Amino acid sequence: MKLVAKIGTSSITDGRGAIDVAMVESLCAQVAQLRTNGHEVLVVTSGAVAGGVAALGLTERPTDTATLQALSAAGQSRLMGHYNMALDRHGLVGAQVLLVPNDFIDRAQYLHARQTMLRLLELGCVPIINENDAIASDEIRFGDNDRIAALVAHSVDADVLVLLTDTEGLFTADPTNNPSAALITHVAANDELMSVRAGSSTTARGSGGMASKLTAARIASWSGVRTVIARATRPNVLQDAAAGADDVGTTFAAHDRRLTARKLWIAFAAQPTGSVTVDAGAATALVTRGVSLLHAGVVEVRGDFTAADIVEVLDVAGDVIARGLARVDARQAAAAAGKKSSELPDDVPTELVHRDDLIVY
């Protein structure tokens, strides 16, 4: 079995924001046990920025990108040092892998990253994966490490993804506000995962939260990977999750629909910068026939997107029915809305979103 374990900032650091060495050691001990049982394990870890905050003695986490990137550089080496020492006690070698969004978008880079991770497993290493925050462009993260973990699970053809957090799993309501909230132990592959809503991170140390874990579960499910959301401090959580135990957090069954890494990125990982509303005829065609989105079916354009940005496609009721890469900018889309292909200027593509770049939910 091939398992990807992701641990979040709130679990890998203590209340002061320092790296929780005991948690790292516990995680690595479980990784070692899985390896003894013949399984391959990759670890996706957060904590670099939080580690940098603690290392420099800051009283709170900054918010500007330049400082966050600098802090991640200071914290990443310390984080990796703790993993190396903990794995060394079990005769294992940790291998740092720092990824950026382009590693999942560009085909050549995607294959290169995949080859590197698989080769590390062949050599007996434990890949310790994080985003390369120190040199990431635009924003400190394209989303969070939950999504990275799901995309890694897809890349290496993992059997199970375990998202370790500070809660038991997915509840019917926020358990901090509703004492009657119940843990959801299983989500079937045919459940409407896209309709589930949850909150973002409630801690100053992390950037994820249950919402990002649900997104990661959807990515993994549509990759054919079983996913478990569970409490990081639960004894033997990785072993029990790998074994499919019933009492381990929330388990998302693998879906029989499998998308390419690029389409997974479009569907779940990338952030939309605008939206287009389509009429009933266009909505039906997109959902039932798998066609491209033409300008003729567009009734409204919102946002300030450019060509190659992600846009959401809404029906007239306001429900999201698809996502895709726009072939034109918002200004061109608005000017072409409702027009037939024969009425478009020569420099405007006939498709607002080509079907190869369109994910219908």
N, C-alpha and C positions, 0 to 999 in steps of 0.2 A: 504494500500500500504506500502511496505517496501522499503525504500530509503537509499542508501549509498552515502554520500557526501564526496568527497576528496578535500582538499585545499592544494595547493602547497606552497613551501617556499617563492617563489617570491610574493605570495599574502598574506601570513600570517605574513610577516615581512616587515618592512619599508626599506627605502634606506640605513640606517645605519646597517641593519641586526638585529635590535631589534624587538621583537614581537609586532605586530601592534594590540594593545588592542582594538581599534575601530573595526577592522575587525573581531576579535574574538567575540565581542559583537554583531555585525551585523549578523554573521553566527548563533550564538546561538539564537538570536531573531527569525530568520527564522526557526530554528529547533523547537523552542517552538510553532510557529504558525502551523507547520506541525503536531506536536503532538496534538494540540488543534483540528485539523481537522481529527484526528483519525489515523494518519500515524505513522509508526515506523521508526526511523532514527538512523543510525550509522554514525559517523564522522571519517574519516581517515585524520589525520593531519600531515603535515610536520612541520619543524621549530625548532626541538630540537637542532640540531647542530648550526644553525644560532643564536638561543637564547643563547647558551653557549658562542659563539663568542662575542656577545654583552655584556653578563653578566661579562665576564672576561676582557672586555675592549680591545680586540684584534683589530688591524686595518684591518686585512684581514683574510679570512678563510684559515686555514692550509690545507695541502694536505696529510699528513701522517696519516695512519689508527689509530695508537695509540692515537694521539692527538684528532682526530675527535671523537673517541669513548669516550674519557674523556669529551670533550665538550658537547656531547649529554647527558651525565649524568647530567651535570650542567644545561643544557638548558631544559631537559624534565620536571623536577619538576616545573620550572617556567612556562613553556607552559601549563602544566596541571592546575596549579594554576589559570591562567587567564580563562581557560575554566570552572573551578569549580565556580568561582565567577560570570561569565556571566550566566551560567545555573541556579545558585541559585536564581538569580533575577526573574526567571520565574518559580520557584518552581520545578526545575528539578535537578536530580542528575547525575553528570558525573561519568563514570567508566573507569578508565585507563585499556587498553588492549595493551600489548606489544607483538608483534609477531616476530617470526624468520622463515627463509625459511623452516625449518623442519616441521613447523606447517602445511605446505601445501603438504609436500612430504610423510611423515610417516602417514599411514592410521589411526593408533590409536591416534596420536597426532592431526591429522586433525579433527577427530570426537570429540575429547576433546575440541579443540578450538571452534568448531562450537557449541557444547552444551553450553559452557560458554557464548558465545555471544547471543545465543537465550534465555538463562535463564535471562541474564541481561535485555533483551527487555521485557520479561515476568514480571520482577520486576519493570518495568517502568523507568529503567535507560537509559541514552544515552551513549553507548559505544564510548569512544574516543580512537582511534586506531593509533598506530605508530609502526614502526619496533623497536625491542629492540637493537638499535645501540650500546649501551654501552657494550654488551657482545657478539655481533655478531662475528662469526668467519670468517676467510679468508678475507672478504671485509666488508666495512661499510654497504653496502646494496647489496642484491641479484639483485637489479635492481633499483627500486625506489618505492615510495608510490603509484604511479599510478597503478602499477601491483598488489601491495598488495590490493588496493581498489577493483580491478576487481576480485581477488581471494576471497576476503571477500564477495563480492556481490554474487559470485557463491556459496560460503559456506552457506550463510544464505537464499538462494533462494530469493534474492532481485528482485523487479520489475523494478527498475531503478537505474542507477549509474550516478552520476553527478560529472564530473571532473572540478573543479573550477580552473581557471588559469588567467593569465594577458593578454590574447587575447580573441577576440570574439568567436573563434572557429577555424575550419580548413579552410584554404584559398586555392585557386587554385595556388597561388604562395606566396612567402614570402612578406607580406604586407609592411615590413620595407624597402624592396628594390624595390618593384614593385607596383607603385600606382594604377595599373589597376587590382590588385589581388582582386578576389571576394570571399565572404564567401560562403562556401558550407553548406547549411542548412540541407540537408538530405542525408544520405548514406543508400541505400537499403540493405537488408539482403543478396541479391544475388550479390552485387557488389564485385569486386575483391579487398577486403580489403588488402590482402597480397601484392598487387602491389603498394600500396600507400607508398610514401617515404616522410619523413619530417626531420627537423633538431633537434638536441639535444638542451639542455638548453643553453641559451645565457646569463645567469646571473651567478654571482659568488656565489650567495646564494643557488641556487638550483641544483638538480642533474638530473632533468627530461627533460622537453621540449616536443614539439609536437610529436616527434617520440615515446616517452614512452606512451603518451596518446593514440596514435593510436594503440599501442600494447595492452593497457588496454581495448580499445574499442573492439578489436578483441576477447580478452579473454572473455569479458562480452557478446558480441554478440553470441559467440559459447557456452555460458552458458544460452542463452535464456533471457538475460537481456538487456533492452533498455538502451543506453548510451548517455549522453549529455555532450559535451565539451562547456563550456561557461565562460564568464568573471566573476570573483568573485565579482567585484564591481557593477554588474548590479543589480538594485533594484528588490527584490522579485525573484531572480534567481532560488532558490530552489522550490518555490511554482509553478512558471511557468514551470519549467522543469518537475516537477511531473505531472502537468496537461497536458503536451504534447503541450505546446504553440508553434506556428510555428516560432516565432521570437526569440527563445532562442538558440543562438549558433549553433552547429552542432549536429544533432541527428543521432545516428547509430541504425538502427532497429535490433531487436533481430533475431538471426538466428534459423532456425528450427533444425539445427544439434547441439546436445548438447554433450559435452565431460565431462568425469569425471575430478575431480580436478587434479589428477595425470597426466592425458593426457594433460590437459590445461597447466600444469607446463612444460611438455616436449615441447609442441608446441610453447609456447609463452614466458614463464617466465624465463626458464633456459638459460644460455649462452652456445652456442656450443663451443667446444674446438678443433674441427676438422671437416673434411668432407670426404665423399667418393663419387666418381663418378661411376655411374652404366651404363651398356650398354642399348640399346633400349629395348631389351627383358625384362630385369629386371625392367626397368622403367614402362613398360606397365603392367607387372604382379603386381607391387606394387600399381599402380593407379587403375586398374580395378578389381583385384582379392583379394586385401587385404591380401596378403601373407607376410611371413617373408622375410627379406633381407638375401639371402644366399651369401656366398663368391664367388660363381661361376659368379655372375653378376657384380662383382666389377672390374672396370678397373683402378682406381686410388685412392690412399689414401693420404690425406693431414692432417697435424697437429700432435700434440704430445698428443693424448688423451689416457686415461686409461679405463679399463673396468668400466662401469656404468657412464661414461661421456656422455654428449649430443653431437651427431654428426649430421651434415646436410647431406642429401642425394641429390646429384645433378644428372641431366641427362647429356648427352654428350654435350648439348648446354650450360651447366653451370647454368641452372635454378634450384632453390631449389624445389624439389617435395615432400620432407618429412623430418622429424626429428625423432630421436629416441635415445634410450639408447644403447650404444655399449656394447656387451658382451665380447669383447676382447680389448686389447690395440692396439695402432697404429702399433706397430712392428708386432704383430701377424696378424693384418688385412692386412698389406702390403704383408706379406709372403704367406697368404692364398688367395690373390686376384686372381680371375679367376679359382680357383681350385674347382673341384667337392667335394661333402661331403665325398665321399669314399677316396679321396686323402688327407684328412686332418689328422694331428696327433691326437692321442687320447685325448690330453688335450685341443684341440681347439673346441669350440661349433660349431655345424653345421650352426647356424644362426649368422650372424654378428649383426643383430638387430632382436629380436623376434617381431612378429606382435602385441603382447600385449603391447610392449613398443615403437610402431611406430605410428607416426601421419602423414598421407598423406594429403597434402594440396590440 
